[in-house]
Amino acid sequence: MLTKQANPFHRHERGWQKMKKLPLYALALLVLAGGAGLMGAGRLDDSQGNNEGNTSYAIGLWGDLPYSDVQAITGVPNLIADMNSQDLAFTVHDGDLKAGNGTPNSTTPTTCSDALYTQALGYFNSLRAPAILTPGDNDWTDCDRPSNGGFSSLERLDHERAVFFSDPFSLGQHRLHQEVQSAPPCLGVSGSVPCVENRRWTLGGVTYATLNIQGSCNNLCDTAPDPAEFAARNAADIAWLLETFAEAKQRHSAAIMLISQVDPGFDLTDGTRGPLRNPKTLAETDGQPDGFQQFLLALRTEVVAFEKPVAYVHGDSHYFRVDKPFLDDQGRRLENFTRVETYGDNQSNGTNDVNWLKVYVNSASREVFAYQPQIVPGNRTAVAAP
């Protein structure tokens, strides 16, 4: 059962105290909900994490944004206003709060400074529906690049955990209670820490989970690869995956949706967008360190055993698509698996390329998920909105 929380300021230091420090363009986002403002909003609290009452609803998916000043100042506020104008049960950002490298002389934060996460917090808390996210490589594993400020990747992930994941609730003007992974541990600067960014919730007979799985070979390549960090987080991700399927079975969920940042590659068809891998063995074939095979093997086993619809949502390669690229070890397509890649910046010229995906969810329908692209009218640049 969804209930309103009596105290709309209950965010510890994470919400209101940080919001007071936002730059003007981020504070302006608070009015996007048609005067509903963050301060006056109630928050949805599913304290049991089940929400079994609603079998039909819609959610919003986005990610890999913003990547430029125009996207940060104009594109994302337009997207948020568009989401807020629609009746959504929740929204999920699948990672990357910035481009892969900082932009010299930018107006908005484009390195991994604290201001980047404060800006993102403003975006998420200006969303009317519960706002959920999973980290992206551009906002932690790649922060050690000189162009991003030369930060410690682990320290930046610790910072994200403190800013976005300090309690078991989502962000947004209405909050959703979530299950939080506590074991096995991930790594932080000072040693083992809970993987608090991995979340799970069930709504209307569908089970959802986020997993911290990253581009840049899942932290096994790029500027400063960290095999120890990868090993701990990979074990945690696989454990969270297995627990998610077990819980969905126990709840008799009609479907599962998994959300992470990375495009892990599923086959040999498109090396320009994701790693190439043998679709039967799931081994990477392009010579890069393979940070995904173990996870994909576990995912495939669970998808086959679950039998009902499974959606895997990711960003990373910036190409909107809904397809079925996953094969079993005999080369047969897994009919119940759908890959969903959200819109992300897909321009090299600073265009305001900011859109999102609406998903209609009906646990009583055969396929459960139906996908409808949302081209934000105010962000159209090549062809004017009618």
Buried (B, 14 or more C-beta within 10 A) or exposed (E): EBEEBEEBEBBEEBBBEBBEEBBEBBBBBBBBBEEBBBEEBBBBBBEEBBBBEBBEBBBBBBBBBBBBBBBBBBBBBBBBBBBBEEEBBBBBBBBBBBBBBBBEEBEBBBBBBEBBBBBBBBBBBBBBBBBBBBBBBBBBBBBBBEBBBEBBBBBBBBBBBEBBBBBBBBBBBBBBBBBBBEEBBBBBEEEEBBBBBBBBBBBBBBBBBBBBBBBBBBBBBBBBBBEEBBBBBBBBBBBBBBBBBEBBBEBEBBBBBBBBBBBBBBBEEBEEBBBBBEBEEBEBBEEBBBBBBBBBBBBBBBBBEBEBBBBBBBBBBBBBEBEEBBBBEEEEEBEBBBBBBBBBBBBEEEBBBBBBBBBBBBBEBEEBBEBEEBEBEBBBEEEEEE
